[in-house]
């Protein structure tokens, strides 16, 4: 399923520790000891202290090139970008980060509104020695990226947002009851119910994750069993389900803080809205344009919600063109 990366640099408090072969890293020193750690050829695993939350990053590409930071959403991890990362690495420094509670990052007890999470992500990027960067983010990752741009815009060169209903921005106020549309958004209400999702989903994470991956991709064969196993294991591991639900449970606070920030100013950094032919948000650029001064858009054909998995070449090209046009 994976090719081994040659090495991993361990970073603590922003200071690199000498390279060690990946599998020689002390297991007790990783946030999740028992969760399998997948490798991507040409990329290294790193862990950084991001304002008190230890985040996992996977880095490769051109050390002196423009930095492109990638964020994934529910129910995935950094692995969602594995088909895009090698193509970007030919020209750019590429850093995929697991959000708090996601993948091999720590799962804090609280603080999953997107402004709090954005501060952790930005701290992780700074700890890796990146003063300015481009963001590309999907689903909940795009929630975080939008809030990060509002708070840390002077550090950003541009933001690409993929098929995401962002709280207070592009997320509809009401969940439709028409069965032809409700299957795309019903889970927002379910995830908000206290305790019930945990009760019903504990031990059934694979069934739940598999439904999302197979139903929301245009082709049900996009994700194989091994990929579903990977994402389900990450959510089942040590508070992952609680953390995944917390993003939805804190969505109202995320929306409130987004609107507070937007009362002061709109985004001036370039924004690229990436939609797909069969995704959740038909026109990301149009939905983002009231909140940003410089918005362009692209629609990727032949894809559902999980655009980086379904059409990685198109996503790679769109992000690369966006960066090169502004760099």
Phi, psi and omega in degrees: 000328182225161171255141183290137171284150185291327182196170177223135176262130180263128183242128178232128180054035177082358182251124182289140171263145184308149181304140172230149170305140188309312187279000173267353177298137181300123182297326181292347181268001179262146180302324181236104188291323192259358180277125181304141182251109182274145183248156177230125185305131179088359182237151181241147176274140175221152172234135181229149172279112183250082182053050173093354177241126183275118184250147179263133177229151177235121192232143176193190178093209186268112185302330182259003180278171174304139182273130177240119181258132185244134178233133179258174182235198181281138358258044190252187177225189176306334183301341178300337184261006189299330180277343181266325188301315180299321179294320177291327184294342178296335183236337191234162166277122189245128181227112174260130186241132168283126177296162172308133181084359186244142173054234182261017173273161179295158180245084180297158182289329184212178176089048180253012168292151193290338177286320175295315180295320179301321179297322177294316180298314180297320178298323178295318180296317178296321179295334177276005174081031181249107182282329181217145188202165172258146178245138168228127191212145185238143171056231181299330173302324177289328173305310183294318182297320179298314180293324177298319179296324178295325187265327187235036188301327184293344178266353186257145173264331180180162183226124174252125184242126186250122170033074183219132169273095187280130183306126179078356186239289180245359179279123181300146180291328183236147177271127182293151177255354174294121183303332180291342180242332188296332183295342180278337189230000185303329187290340178301315179289319181300317182292339180281340183291126181296132169071326187299313179302318178300318180297316185282331189262341180302124183085352180240022184301323183294319178298318184291310180299317180299323179299313181298312185294321184275327181281325186268351170275146180297320176257123180299342180271008181301320184251127177272176184298322181295322179292318177297319177301318182299309183291322179295320179296322180295321180287326181284340188281121163042065175087006181295321179294314178302317181293319179300317180291330184296328177300320179287320181291336176261009184296325179296321177292323176299315179297317180299315182289327174299313183291325176300316180293321183287342174293333182275321181190156172271168175291134175252348177289146177301137180236132174246121175264120180252113177253175176226165184295333183225039182267197183271324181245107187300326183219090182298321183298315181296322182287335180269338188300330177293345188247357183221148186277334185227093184239131170235165184217158174215142176248124181268120179283159174068033181217150170263223185287324189268067190300317181297330177281323188277322181224066185296326180295319179293320179293316178302314181296317181296315180292317180298316179298321180297314181292313184295327179292333184254353186274000000 
